[in-house]
Amino acid sequence: MRQSTPGRLRTLRRGPRGIRGGDAGMTTSEYAMGTIAACALAAVLYKIVTSAVVTDALTSLVRRALDAPF
């Protein structure tokens, strides 16, 4: 016998432990991976911002802004 559409949708939403939605947050390993990813991104951005090319460009930009005629 074929289930009606609402019954089929309810069945599709069920996981191995019943209706999904019981996990309300990250686990410790997910926090650790998120922290590692954030630190890696910060390290890459730090390297980019402190590179000679970017430092020279920012210095030039600030000098031009300070030397602008009023």
Residue pairs with C-beta under 8 A, 6 or more apart in sequence:
3 11
13 19
13 20
14 20
26 34
48 54
49 55
